């Protein structure tokens, strides 16, 4: 049944209620219908008024099965307003007396409320008479959080005919709520008692319905819930509370990002839109994990043209098809090219004249680059020089380098090469009118080659999870967070800065492995083993965000800071870069020592 027909039926029902109330009141108070029939226009006035009032209060747009307390209040208002109309009719008409007015008002109020609550009442009766066998067959759910979100989630669990789960208890740390009920479900205790009540109520799943609390609190609750070995689900964020749209469909499985224990990075979208909109934007490495997300977010900010450059055609094709599918009006160009090829890079800049360049093309795997250091130099250092130099010569407005915290006091050639890239953009900033900046961040959850996909595959294969050291720690962020930082840096850029994200507390990789096993519903060391294999060449126990010489300056975004540029001897610097890249092309065994000459904090291991 379409919405128009449903509204017409409701209007017809309201007309019947008014006519029935008027006619019944006349008959019961006067003994016949002569008065009503002789002044029929009063009936028309009453009907039109009732329809207008109900339309104004939104009754014809309501889904009756979801009528709530606020709607009951509106029903009272509607009844009172129509009763006033009946009173005016009684005063004007010589036929209608006080008895008629009372009877008509009572009939109308009862019938109006009954018409709107009938379906809701039938559902309540059906739930109350539902047999114990049917209830026992449903998955039993514990809800954590006795607030507005918990209330709405429980209400939908109990009322929806599209889900088959049974809320059996609620936990909350507010002592005033313990012992009370939410939609017929009792608040039995505090969150610390989750293990006790999960056993007592034979809970199958736990839903954390606390979208307004901070990430650290959510992480602590998840850790407590993991001890129950039940499936854990959560509401993703506070936005549902703001829109009033909390529902079962918003509940998601807990993922690793929920365990980071910090708030998501927030950016000013207006600032981003201000410098991206109607500009020609080029992304090198546009098919990679970071590059493709930059493409997605820029495509949503109305660029004049988006150019994707990548050497790997499969990745480039995938992001091309995704963007064409999701952004029909996007002016998109995709080119297969290596940033090592200076002539090819120059031809692309001459063809497209990009105004903004995001340079994400790089080799990033630490162990692989330790075995192939010349490739790190040719691709990372040589490629960055080629693209950054072209940006300056062809008059780009801004150039944003994707860097890494491994560039700080590097212990591996990959990190050292990225530090040289930062030095390149700082020197380019003094050479050209283009504004050059770098964005430095840590490990990205879910990126190609990162620890999360590796652990996921190892768990799926039955283990073991391989870990290089029990005490190793890393900073983590999600891919959208990393890209948000990159885009925000472009807005803040004045030239030569290295932007650094406040990534909160570092994560111990051993704890991450244990939590991932538990999130998979398995038991560490029982179902999946964890094997320590030793640090790989060039690998640190911990990552640093800044070098000793760098200081932090705050930006308008509290989670984004600026590392003070480090002075270095840039006389003949570009000649040294060219010489280094040419040496790498000779496949020398001493390339790490050559890199160390440019990066004093890098202690090369041969």
N, C-alpha and C positions, 0 to 999 in steps of 0.2 A: 504494500500500500504506500503510495507516494505521499510526500509531506503536505501537498495542497489538499488532497482528499482527507487526510487526518485532521487538518485544521477545519475543514468544512464540517466534518462530523462533530468536532468539539463545539463549533458555533451553533450547530443544530441542537446539540444537547443542552447548551445554555439557554437557547430560546424555549425549549421544552420545559426546562426548570422554571423559568420566569412565568410562562403561561400556566403551568401546573400550580405554582404557588399562588398566583393571582386568582385563578378560577376556584381552587380549593378553599382559599380564604373567604372568597365571596359566598360560596355555597354554605360553608360551615357557620359563617357569621350572620348571613342574611336569609339563608334557607332556600334561595333560588339564584339563578344566574342572570336575572333581568338587569341588575345594575351594571354588571360587567359587560353585558352585550350592548347596553345602551351607550356606554362610553368606551367603546373599543379602542379609541386612540390612546387611552392610558396604557393599554397592553403594549402597543407599538413603541411608545416612549420608553417604557420599562425595559423592553427587549433591546432596543438600540443602546440605551444607557449601559446595560449589563455587558453587552458585547464590547462597547468602547472601553469600559473599565478593565475588563479582562484582557483586552488587546494591549492596553497601556501597561499593564502589569506583567505582560509576557507569557500569559497562560497558554497561548496558542503555539508557542515555540518550545514548550516543555516536553521532555520525554517522561511520561507519567511514572515509569518504574523507578526513576531517579529523583522523585519528589522528596524534598528534605524539610528540615525544620524552618528554614527561611521561606519556603513556599507556603507552609501553613500560615505563617505570619501574613503573607500577602493575601491568602484566602480570607483571613479575618478582615483585612483592609477592604477587600472587594465586597464582602458581605455587608460591612458597615456602610460603604458608599451607596450600595444599592438600597439598603434599608432607608437611607435618607431620602432617596427617590420615592420609595413607597410612602414615606411619611408625608412628603409634599403632595402626593396623589391623594392621600387620605384627607389632608387639610383642604385641598381645592374641591374635591368631589363631595357632593351632598349625600351620596350613597354610602361612602366608605367610612366606617367608624373605627374607634380605637381597637376593638376586638379583631377586626379585619387586619389592621396594621400589625398586630402582634403575631397572629397566625401566619400571615404572609411572610413576615421577616424570619420566623422560626423555620418555616418550610424551606425558604430559599437558602438560608445559611447551611442547614443540614444537607440539602441536596447538592449544593455547590461543593462543599468539602468532600462529601461522599463520592462525587463524580471524579475528583482529582486524586483521591487517596485509595480508590477501589482496587486498582492493580497492585499498588504497594501493599495494601492490606492482604490481598490474596497471596502474595509472595511470602509475607510474614507467617500466615497460617500454614502455607505449604512447608516452610522451613521448620515450623514448630511441630508439624505432624510427620516430618521425614523420619523414617525408621532408623533405629540404631544400627542395623546391619549396613545400610547405605553409608551412614556416617563413618563407620569403622573402616570402610573400604577406601575412604578418601585419604590422600596424603595430609599429614598433620603438621601444621605450621605454627611456629612461635614468631610473634612480632616483637621486635625491640623498638620501643618508642611509643609512648602513649599520648603523643601530641596530635595535631591536626592531620599530619600525613598518615600516621598509624590508624587514625579513625577512618580516613577515607579508604585506605587499603583494605581494612577489615570489612568495611561496608560493602566494598565491591566483591571481596571474597565470598561474602554471605549472600549477596543479591544477584550476582551475574550468573546467567545460565550457560556461559561460554567457558567457564573455568570450573575445575573440580578439585578444590583444595579446602581444607577445613581449618580455620584459625582456632587454636585450642587454648592459648595463653599469651599474655603480654608481659614484657619486662620494662621497667622504667626506674630511673634513679630518684625521681621525685616522690618523697615519702607520702605526700598528700594524695597521690594517685594509686598507691599500692592498696589493694583490697577493693578497689572500685571496678566498675565494668565499662568497656567500650563496645558498643553495639553487641552486648550480650557476652563479650569475652572478658574474662577477669584479668586484672593486672595483679600478677601473683607475687612479684618480688623485684629485686634489684638486678642490674645487668651482671654484676659480679657472680650472681648465683645461676648463671646460664647453664652450667653443666648439671646442676641439681635438677632444675626444672625441665631440661631437655630429656632427662631420664624419666622423671615423674610423669610427664605428659606424653611420653613416647613420641617425641617430636621427630619428624622426617626432614623438615626444612626450617631454616631461620631466615626471616626477612628483616633487614635493618632499615626501618622507616624513619630515618632522622636526617633528612636532606639539608637541614639548616645548620648542622654542627660542622666544625672544622675538620679538615682531613686527618689531623693527628688523632682526634677523638675517634673517628671512624676506624682508623688503623688499629687503635688499641682495642676497640670493640671486636673487630674481625679476629684479632689474635686470640681473644678470650673465646670467641665462638668456635674457632678452629679446634679447640680442645674437645669439643663435643663430637667431632668427626661427622657432623651433619652438613648437608649442602647449605651454603650461605649465599644469600642474594641481598641486593641493596638498591636503594633509590640513587640515581646518579648525581643529583644536585638540587639546589634550592629553587631553581627556576620553576619547577612544577608547583611549589608552594605559592609563588608569586602569581602564577596564572590560574591557580585552582585546578590544575589539570593532572593531579596525582591519580594514577591508575595502575592496575596490574601490569599493563603493557610497558610502564616505565621501569618496572623492576628488572634488574639485570644481574647476571652472575658476577660475583666478585672477581676482579682481575688484579694483576700485579700492580697496576697503577694505583689501586686503592691502598696499597701497602707503603706508598712513598711517604705518607705522613706529613704532607704539606699541601698548601693550597695551589690550585692551578695558576699559572701565569696569566695575568689579565692585561690586555692591551687596549689602547684607545683606537677603535676601528675608524673613527673619523679622521684621526691623524694619518692612518695608513691609506685610507681612501683619498686623502688630500694630495698625496704625492704619487700615488699609483694611477689614479683615474686619468684616462685619456692620454696615457704615456706609452711609449714603445718599450717593452720590458723583455730582456733576454735572460734566460737561466741556463747556465752551463751545468752539465750533469743533471739535466732536468728529468731524467728517467729514474734516478736513484731514490732512496727512501726520503731524504730531506728535499732533494730537488723537486720530486713529484708533488710533495705537499706544498712547497712554495708555489708551484704551478696552480694547484687547486685553489689556494687562498687568493692568489693574485687574479685568477680568472673570475672570482666572485667580486672583485673590486673595480670592474669596468676599465680594463686597460685598453688603450688604442689598438695595440697589437701585442701578442705574446709569442715569443720565439723560444722554442725548446731546442737546445743543442746537447747531443749525447753521442758517444761513440758506440754504445750498445743498442742496436736497432730494436731488439725485442722490448726492452724497457720503454724506449721512445715511442714505439707503436702502441703499447698498452696505455700510457698516459694520454697520448693523442686521442685514442678512441674514447677513453673515459671523458675527457674534456669536451669533445664534440657531442657526446651523448648528453652531457649535463648542462652545457652552455651553448645552446644552438646559435646564438648570435656572436660568439667569440671569434675574433680575427686571429687565427692560430697558424703559426708556421713551425714546422719541425724539420731540423736539419741534422743529418748524421755527420759528425766531425770530431776530430781529436784536437784537444786544446794544445797538444804538443806541436801541431802543424801551424806555424805562424802565418804562412800564406793563406791557409784555409780560414783561420780566425780573422785575418784582415779582410778577406773577401766577404765574410758574413757581416762584419761591421759596416763595410761599404754598401752592402745590399740593403741592410735594415736600418742603419743609423740608430741603434738602441739608445734610449735616454737613461735607462736604469739597467744595471747589470748585477745579477746575483750569481756569484761564482761558487758553485757547489761541486764541480768536477774535481775529483781527487782519488788517489789510492789511500785507504784508511785502515787496512788490516795490519796491525802491528807485527805479528809473527811473519806474515808473508813478505812484508817490506824488509824485515831483518834479513831474509834470505835473498831478496832482490832489491838492494838499496839503490842501485842505479835507476830502477824504474820509479822509485819514490822521488828521486831528484828530477828526472825527465818529466814526469807527469805533474807532480805537485808544484815544484819550484818553477820548472820551465813553462808549464801550462799556465800557472798564475801570472808569470811575467808576461807571456804573450797576450793574455786576455786583458790584464790590467793596462798594459801599454797601449793596446788597441783602443780601449775605452778612453784613454786620455787623448790619443791622436785624433780619434773620430768625434770627440766632443761630447761624450756621455756626461750626464749630470751627476750621477752617483754610481759608485761601485761598492758592492757589499761582499766581502770575503767570508765564507763559512770556515771558521777555524775550530780549534779543539782545546780542551784543558790539557791535553797531552803535549801541547806546545810549551808548557811551563816547566822549566828545568827538565828538559826531555831526557829520557833514558833509552830512547829508541829513535831510529832514523825517521820513522813516520812523523813522530812528534817534532823532531828537529826540523824536518822539511816544512812543517806547518808554521813553525816559528819563523823560518826564513820568509815564508809567504806573508806573515804579518809585517815583517821588516820591509818587504817589497811594497806593500800598499802604503806604509808610512812614508817611504821615500817617494813613491808616485804622487802622494798628496802634496809634496813640496814641488813636484816637477810640472804637474798639469793643473788646469782649472777644475777638473773633475774632483768631486768630493769622495774620498776613499775611506772606508771603515772596515773593521773586522768584527765578527761576532764569535765569541768563544763560549762553548758549552760542553757539557759532559756526555756521558753515554745516553743513547736514545733508545727508549723501550720499543722493541719490535722492529728496529731497523735491520736491514740485511747484514748478517754476520754478527749481530749483537748476541749477548749472552742469553736473552730471553728465548728467542727462537731455538737456540741450541739446546737449552734445558728442556724446552717443550718437546723437541724431537727425541731427546734421550729418555724422557719420561714415557712418551708414546711407544718407544721401542723396549720398554721394560727396564731401562737403566743399564749401567749406573750413570748418575750425573757426575761428570768429571769437573773437578775444581782445582785450580792451580795452587791455592793456598787458603788455609782455613781463616786467616785474618785479613784477607784482601778486601778492600772497600772501594766503592765507586759512587760518584754522583750520577743521578738518573733524572731524566725528564721524558715526557711523551713527545712524539713527533710533532703534533700540533703546537705544543708549548715551544719547542725549539724553533719552529717556523714563525710563530708569533713574535718571538724575540728577534729573529732576523728582520722581519718586516718593521717592527718597532724601531730597531736600530737605524734602519734607513730613514725613518722620520726624524730621529734625534741627531742624525749625522751632521757634524760641522766640519769634519776632516781630520783623519789621522787617529781616531779613537779606536780602542779595543773594548767592545761592549762585553760585559760579563754578567751571567745570570746568577742570582741568589738561588741555588738549588736546594737549600735547606740542609738537613743532615745527610752525610754520606750513608749509603746502604751497605751493610756487610753482605758480601755475595753468598757466604755460607748460609746466613739466615734467609736470604732470598731463595736459595735452592730448597731449603726445608719448607718454606711457605708455599712454593710452587708445587711441591709434591703433595702437600696437604690440600691445596686448592683443587688438585686433581682427584681428591677423594681417597688418596693413598697414604700409607704410613711410612715416614722416612726410616731407612735402614731395615725395615721389615718387608715392605713391598718394593721400594726403590732404594738402592744403595747410593751413597755419596763417596766418590773416590778422589783423594787428593793426589795430584800428579806432579806438582811442583811448578814454580814460576817459569814462564816461557822467556826466551831471550828478549830483553828490552822491556819487560813488563814490570810495573811498579806495584808495590803493595797498596799504595794510595795515590790519588791524583790531587794536584794542586790547581787552584784557580788563578793565582797570581805569582809572579816572581817577587823576590824580596824588594826589588827597586820600585815596583809598581804600587801605587796607592789607589784607593777606590773613591770615586766621586759619585754621588747619588744623582739619579735622574728623576723625572716626574713619576716614573713607575718605580715603586719601592723595590721591586724584585730585579731591576736592571741597573747595573752600575757601570761606570766607565773606569777602565784601568789607565792610569796616567802613562802616556807614551814614554818608553825608555830611549834615552839618547844613545846613539851608536854612531860610529864613524861611517858616514854615508858617502865619503869622497871615493869616487871610483866604484861605488857599490854595484851599480848595474854591470860594469865590466867584470866584476868578480862573479856575478850571477851567470853571465854568458859563458865565462870560462868554466864555471862549475858544471853547467849543463853540457857543454862540449866534452868535458872530461867524462861525464856519465855516459855519453854516447860511445865512448871508447871501451865501455864495460870494464873499467878499472876495478881492482880489488881494494883500492884505498879511498873510495868515495866517501866513506863515513868520516875519515879524518879530514877530508876537504870540507865537509859540512860543518864539522866541529870548529874549523877556523872561522866560520861566520857566526856560529852560535857557541859562545864561550861556556854556557851552562850545560852544554851537551857533552857528556863523557862517553865517547864512542867505544863500543866493545867490538873488537875484531875477531 
